[in-house]
Each structure stands twice: as structure tokens, then as C-alpha cells.
């Protein structure tokens, strides 16, 4: 079937997704790379700014705080903006924040990381809503999956590539590249997205009270809890995977990036599968992903000493982890179809919260004398806790 588009830019066929969806994914890749880049250059940042390594680590926390706390309020403030305006404005604030931080001292960098986190969360939320406005409802999850794939690419390619660039320049080099790519994304959004208002795809103009009323729906909070639990479930293993590969598997460090890249390749496979399944059977994707994370987390603990076993396990964990994401967004936008912007922003915050709590959970285990592989058991337990919530949401939807 040949795809057509309406005057508002909405795709109305079953063929290729509109270019605007891929532009949003690219922009999220550009901005998301800044989140994963800092960890790779943290010692250089500490030395250059003459602060301790723990103080430099607060820069990572500052970005996370901006995302978790700032995203929903920004979504409310921008409700009546045209979506393209909101997207370009958040990209501009993000790029300006990153640039200002590179030109200032530690205190300036700390503040601008918070500002950049807020802008990043705002863009993510509006981008998700914009993506589903460009396609027909039967492809909402697929479009959301493409946007989220930008974040996956930032994790496995943008961050490492920026780190490599920073080693050849100084630690600021990778971040200047992020600024350039973000500006390119702004240009793409200006040229490739329709100038529609936030309420253009619905009969009712966006309303703050309606958005806030949506946040009182138990089904939405159930999905947010699933988001936090499942994100933390796979990220806690991913965050400590390099340490397990070197300390337990005894893998030469030169091979670690290749194994981590397998997780990223798996994530793209998972997004493709999840995007196509979730529009019709979201709970199948959610249950399959959560159950697979449980099993693979346990397998990772058992197989981590053997390279031949850990390599396919890492790949499959990436698949399982990202099968979930399109289904999560599909359910969120189904529950909050009449007021998606704030719900989308809160979902972004839930993803970031899931990522942010993993060091706390791991530290709690390590201080009690648990081994490094305990993160796998924690991940399995978190995914198990998500399963009843998925079953409850399925029953609620059927009812």
C-alpha cells in the first residue's frame, strides 16, 4: 500500500514512517549522547576543573535531577506552544546550556547540566507526542520506538564516539560535537516537521486542567511504575557489565566495548520487534520483555565466567530490554490519549528515575558484602515485581 500524508503531516498508510519521525530520533540521539558521554571523560573533567572525582560525578546527578524534576513542569508550560516551536526551543536551550557549561567553571557547569536535563526531558516528551501525531493510531508504538531508538544509539554509539573524540582533543571536544549535532537537529525539525499546534490532532485544544486530571488515573501510575521497575531491571546489569567482564570474565579491556555494543545491537532488534507487536498486543510485548529480563539476568549471573555464554546473553538482554519501550509508550498514550504531553514528560522522568536508582540499589548491596554479580539478582527481582503490574493493566484494559 502506498503511504500518503495529510496536510498536517500525518502518515495515513502502512508503508514507511514519515521522515519527521526519523528526524526526531536523530535529534534525541544528538542530545542523549551528552548524557552518556560524561561518564567516559569524568577523570579528565575532575583534573581540568580541579575538583574531586566524586564532585565531578555530581555533574551526572545534576543532569538526572533536571530530567526527573524539570520535565513535567516544562511540559505544562509549553502546552499551548506549537509542537515544532517547543521542540526547537528545547533544543536551543539544551545546546546553549551545554556550550555555556563548557565555557565556565565547575559551578557554571553544574547549573547548566540541570538546565540541559530539563530541556532534554522537555524535548523527549514533546518529540514522543509529535511522533504519534505524524502517524495513524495503529502505528503509534512503532513511531515511538523509532524516537526511542535515538536514545539507544546515543547509549551505544554517541557516548563512546564522543569519549573517543574527547581523548583526541580534550574532554570538551565530544560535547562541542553534541552542540553541533543538536543544532543540525534543530534545522531538521524546522525544515521537516509541520508547524501544527499542540492540539492540532484533536478536537479539543490543550488544557492544563485536562492534563493534570489525566495524571490522577491509576492506570497511568501503574504504567509509570512498570517503566521505573523494568528500566532499572536491565540498566543495573548494563551499568556494571564492564566491571563484570573485566573482573569476573577476565576479558581483555580492548574487547569490552565490542560486548557492550552487542547490547546496543540487541536493543535495535528489540525496538523493531516491540514497535511492530505493541500496536496490536502491547501486553504481550510487556510480559515477554519483563519475563525475558528475569531469565537473562539470572543466566548472566551463572554465565558471566564464560565468554562463549556471556556474549549471546548480553545481546539477548538488549533485545528483551527494548522490546518493552514501544509498548510502554503505546500504553501511556492510549491511557492519556486526550492529554498526552504531561503524561509523556512524566514517562520520560520515569525512565530517568529507573536509570538513576540503579547506583543506589547496587551500592546498598555492595555495602552488605554482596558480590558484583548481585546486580543480576537485583535486576531479576525488579523485573519480577513489574509482572503483576502488567497483568493488572491487562485486566484493566480488558475490563
C-alpha positions, 0 to 999 in steps of 0.5 A: 500500500502506498503511504500518503500524508495529510496536510498536517503531516500525518502518515495515513498508510502502512508503508514507511514512517514519515521522515519527521519521525526519523528526524526526531530520533536523530535529534534525541540521539544528538542530545542523549549522547551528552548524557552518556558521554560524561561518564567516559571523560569524568577523570579528565573533567575532575583534573581540568576543573580541579575538583574531586572525582566524586564532585565531578560525578555530581555533574551526572546527578545534576543532569538526572535531577533536571530530567526527573524534576524539570520535565513535567513542569516544562511540559505544562508550560509549553502546552499551548506552544506549537509542537515544532516551536517547543521542540526547537526551543528545547533544543536551543536551550539544551545546546546553549546550556551545554556550550555555556557549561563548557565555557565556565567553571565547575559551578557554571557547569553544574547549573547548566547540566540541570538546565540541559536535563530539563530541556532534554526531558522537555524535548523527549516528551514533546518529540514522543507526542509529535511522533504519534501525531505524524502517524495513524493510531495503529502505528503509534508504538512503532513511531515511538520506538523509532524516537526511542531508538535515538536514545539507544544509539546515543547509549551505544554509539554517541557516548563512546564516539564522543569519549573517543573524540574527547581523548583526541582533543580534550574532554570538551571536544565530544560535547562541542560535537553534541552542540553541533549535532543538536543544532543540525537537529534543530534545522531538521525539525524546522525544515521537516516537521509541520508547524501544527499546534499542540492540539492540532490532532484533536478536537479539543485544544490543550488544557492544563486542567485536562492534563493534570486530571489525566495524571490522577488515573491509576492506570497511568501510575501503574504504567509509570511504575512498570517503566521505573521497575523494568528500566532499572531491571536491565540498566543495573546489569548494563551499568556494571557489565564492564566491571563484570567482564573485566573482573569476573570474565577476565576479558581483555579491556580492548574487547569490552566495548565490542560486548557492550555494543552487542547490547546496543545491537540487541536493543535495535532488534528489540525496538523493531520487534516491540514497535511492530507487536505493541500496536496490536498486543502491547501486553504481550510485548510487556510480559515477554520483555519483563519475563525475558529480563528475569531469565537473562539476568539470572543466566548472566549471573551463572554465565558471566565466567564464560565468554562463549555464554556471556556474549549471546546473553548480553545481546539477548538482554538488549533485545528483551530490554527494548522490546518493552519501550514501544509498548510502554509508550503505546500504553501511556498514550492510549491511557492519556490519549486526550492529554498526552504531553504531561503524561509523556514528560512524566514517562520520560522522568520515569525512565530517568528515575529507573536509570538513576536508582540503579547506583543506589540499589547496587551500592546498598548491596555492595555495602552488605558484602554482596558480590558484583554479580548481585546486580543480576539478582537485583535486576531479576527481582525488579523485573519480577515485581513489574509482572503483576503490574502488567497483568493488572493493566491487562485486566484493566484494559480488558475490563 
